[in-house]
Amino acid sequence: MVARLILLGLILSLLSIPTVASAQHGDITDGVRFEDELDPNEFMLNARIRAIAIPSFVLGIFFEEHSSHWSDGQRNFSYGAEFVWRRGNDFELGVAADYADLSMSDSFWNEEGDDAQSADWTEFDLKVWSVVFSAYWFWDVEPWFTPYIGGGIGPGFVIDNIQRYEPHPDSACHAGLGGGSATFAPPECFLEDGEPSEEAIDFENPDTENDVPPVVPMINLTAGLRFNIKDHGVFKVETGLYPYLFAGVGFGGQW
């Protein structure tokens, strides 16, 4: 009973706050300000581009040998757009759609704990479309400058074409895997121009990777800086986890 009375008192106290606040606006000129407070909503629409990567030390947990992002001419970016609703000075809610290219250059991959001769030449082509819902908290330091942090979650739809090719078991390429001091694969695995040799690797019998799930959770953790340009322009610089690491910029408008 006491707990119920305390809860009732808290509810009544919260309900009385608008009454007290309205009593503080007694003059005519404050009426305009009060009307503005009834519609504190702002909206933003931003396009964005991000440099993205899964760190090599994370892949190293599962693979002894692997390729990586931003190596051998591979460049990885995501492209997207976000619609954001700002509720006064309290918080922002956003929904974002992104396309991320997580492909890597072709190379030998070898799972953690397997012997070197178990490595496969792997063509790693992986794309992710995502829709993520997020909440942000911000600080209006200046009218033109707003730091913010936030997080959210949503589904990621995976499009993958990962093909693995075994070296011929009787080839010098297969015998020399893992034995070099500088490189994992010996020169016998490649042609003079650096391309993999069909005589060393069995490209006629590919093994398609089927362990990648078609839908994965996308967890968003973001920190950024927002710059307001004039009355309606917005420019953002942000970094975080999506679950790949990212750093990028966004630009758009607000109303």
C-alpha positions in Angstrom: 0.0 0.0 0.0 2.8 2.4 0.9 4.5 1.7 -2.4 1.3 2.4 -4.3 0.9 5.7 -2.5 4.5 6.7 -3.3 3.9 5.8 -7.0 0.7 7.8 -7.1 2.5 10.8 -5.6 5.3 10.6 -8.2 2.7 10.4 -11.0 0.8 13.4 -9.7 4.1 15.3 -9.3 5.0 14.6 -12.9 1.6 15.7 -14.1 1.9 19.0 -12.2 5.1 20.0 -14.0 3.4 21.3 -17.2 1.0 23.3 -15.0 3.9 24.9 -13.1 5.8 25.6 -16.3 2.8 27.2 -18.0 2.2 29.4 -15.0 5.7 30.8 -15.6 4.6 32.1 -19.0 2.2 34.8 -17.9 3.0 37.7 -20.3 1.8 38.1 -23.8 5.2 37.9 -25.5 5.9 34.6 -23.9 2.8 33.1 -25.7 4.8 32.9 -29.0 7.7 31.1 -27.3 5.2 28.7 -25.7 3.7 27.9 -29.1 7.1 27.1 -30.4 7.7 24.7 -27.5 4.6 22.7 -28.6 6.3 21.8 -31.9 9.9 21.0 -31.0 10.4 18.6 -33.9 13.3 18.9 -36.4 14.1 16.5 -39.2 17.3 15.7 -41.1 18.1 13.8 -44.3 21.8 12.9 -44.9 23.7 11.0 -47.5 27.0 9.4 -46.2 30.1 7.7 -47.4 32.4 5.7 -45.1 35.7 3.9 -45.3 35.1 0.4 -43.7 37.2 -2.5 -42.6 37.2 -5.7 -40.4 40.5 -5.4 -38.6 43.1 -8.1 -39.3 43.5 -9.0 -35.6 39.8 -9.9 -35.5 40.1 -12.2 -38.6 43.3 -13.6 -36.9 41.1 -15.0 -34.2 39.6 -17.5 -36.7 42.2 -17.7 -39.5 46.0 -18.2 -39.4 46.3 -17.0 -43.0 43.8 -14.6 -44.7 43.6 -11.5 -46.9 42.5 -8.1 -45.4 40.7 -4.9 -46.4 42.7 -2.1 -47.9 45.4 -4.3 -49.2 46.6 -5.2 -52.7 44.7 -2.4 -54.2 41.4 -3.3 -52.5 39.4 -0.3 -51.3 36.3 -0.8 -49.1 33.5 1.7 -48.7 29.9 1.9 -47.6 27.3 4.2 -49.1 24.0 5.1 -47.5 21.4 7.6 -46.3 19.8 8.4 -42.9 16.6 10.1 -41.9 16.7 11.6 -38.4 13.9 13.0 -36.2 15.2 15.4 -33.5 12.8 15.7 -30.5 13.6 19.2 -29.0 16.8 19.1 -27.0 16.2 15.5 -25.7 17.3 13.0 -28.3 17.3 12.0 -32.0 15.9 8.9 -33.6 17.1 7.7 -37.0 16.7 5.0 -39.6 19.5 4.4 -42.1 20.0 2.2 -45.1 23.5 1.3 -46.2 25.3 -0.7 -48.8 28.8 -2.0 -47.7 31.4 -3.7 -49.9 33.4 -6.1 -47.7 35.1 -7.9 -50.5 38.8 -8.8 -50.2 41.6 -9.5 -52.6 42.1 -13.1 -53.6 44.6 -15.0 -51.5 45.1 -18.2 -49.5 43.0 -18.6 -46.4 43.8 -21.1 -43.6 41.6 -21.7 -40.6 43.1 -21.4 -37.1 44.4 -24.8 -35.9 44.6 -26.4 -39.4 47.9 -27.4 -41.0 49.2 -25.2 -43.8 48.4 -27.8 -46.5 44.7 -27.3 -45.6 44.7 -23.7 -47.0 42.6 -22.9 -50.0 42.9 -20.2 -52.6 39.9 -18.0 -51.8 37.9 -15.5 -53.9 36.1 -13.4 -51.2 33.2 -11.4 -52.6 30.9 -10.1 -49.8 28.3 -7.3 -49.9 25.9 -6.3 -47.1 22.7 -4.2 -47.4 21.4 -3.0 -44.0 18.6 -1.1 -42.4 19.4 0.1 -38.9 17.3 2.0 -36.3 19.3 4.2 -33.9 19.0 6.7 -31.1 21.4 9.6 -30.6 22.3 11.9 -27.7 23.8 15.3 -28.5 25.2 18.5 -27.0 24.5 21.8 -28.8 27.8 23.4 -27.8 27.3 26.2 -30.3 24.5 26.9 -32.8 26.8 25.6 -35.5 28.5 22.7 -33.6 27.0 19.6 -32.0 28.9 16.5 -30.8 26.9 13.3 -30.5 27.0 9.7 -29.6 24.5 6.9 -30.3 23.7 3.3 -31.0 21.2 1.0 -32.6 20.5 -2.3 -34.3 18.9 -3.7 -37.4 19.1 -6.5 -40.0 21.9 -6.9 -42.5 21.2 -8.8 -45.7 24.3 -10.6 -47.0 25.1 -11.2 -50.6 28.1 -13.4 -50.9 30.0 -15.3 -53.5 32.9 -16.9 -51.7 34.7 -19.6 -53.7 37.5 -21.8 -52.4 40.0 -23.7 -54.6 42.3 -26.5 -53.4 45.9 -26.7 -54.6 46.7 -29.9 -56.5 47.9 -32.3 -53.8 50.9 -33.5 -55.9 52.1 -29.9 -56.8 55.0 -28.0 -55.4 52.6 -25.3 -54.4 50.7 -27.6 -52.1 53.9 -29.0 -50.5 55.4 -25.6 -50.0 52.4 -23.9 -48.3 53.4 -22.3 -45.0 57.1 -23.1 -45.4 58.3 -19.7 -46.6 59.9 -17.2 -44.2 58.5 -14.1 -46.1 55.2 -15.4 -47.7 52.8 -18.1 -46.8 52.6 -19.5 -50.4 55.7 -20.5 -52.4 56.4 -19.0 -55.9 55.3 -22.3 -57.4 51.7 -21.3 -56.8 51.9 -18.3 -59.1 52.7 -17.3 -62.7 55.3 -14.8 -63.6 52.8 -12.0 -63.5 51.7 -12.8 -60.0 48.4 -14.5 -61.0 47.6 -17.9 -59.4 48.7 -20.8 -61.6 46.0 -23.2 -62.9 48.7 -26.0 -62.9 49.1 -25.5 -59.2 45.5 -24.8 -58.1 42.4 -26.7 -59.1 40.2 -24.0 -60.5 37.9 -26.5 -62.2 36.4 -27.8 -59.0 35.4 -24.8 -56.8 34.0 -25.2 -53.4 31.3 -22.6 -52.6 31.3 -21.3 -49.0 27.8 -22.0 -47.5 28.4 -21.1 -43.9 27.7 -17.4 -44.3 24.2 -16.6 -42.9 21.9 -14.6 -45.3 20.8 -12.2 -42.5 23.1 -10.9 -39.7 22.5 -8.4 -36.9 24.0 -5.0 -37.5 24.9 -3.2 -34.3 25.6 0.5 -34.6 27.9 2.3 -32.2 28.6 5.9 -33.4 30.4 9.0 -32.2 30.5 12.1 -34.3 30.6 15.9 -34.8 27.7 17.7 -36.6 28.3 21.1 -38.2 25.2 23.2 -39.0 25.7 25.3 -42.1 23.4 28.4 -42.3 19.8 27.4 -41.5 19.4 24.2 -43.3 22.7 22.6 -44.2 24.3 19.8 -42.2 27.8 18.2 -42.4 28.9 15.3 -40.2 32.2 13.6 -39.4 31.7 10.3 -37.6 33.4 7.0 -36.6 32.3 3.8 -34.9 31.3 0.2 -35.3 28.7 -1.2 -37.6 29.9 -4.1 -36.9 32.8 -3.4 -39.2 34.9 -0.4 -38.2 34.1 2.8 -40.1 35.1 6.4 -40.5 33.4 8.8 -42.8 31.4 11.9 -43.6 27.7 12.8 -44.1 26.0 15.8 -45.7 22.4 16.8 -46.2 19.7 19.2 -45.0 17.5 19.9 -42.0 14.1 21.5 -41.6 
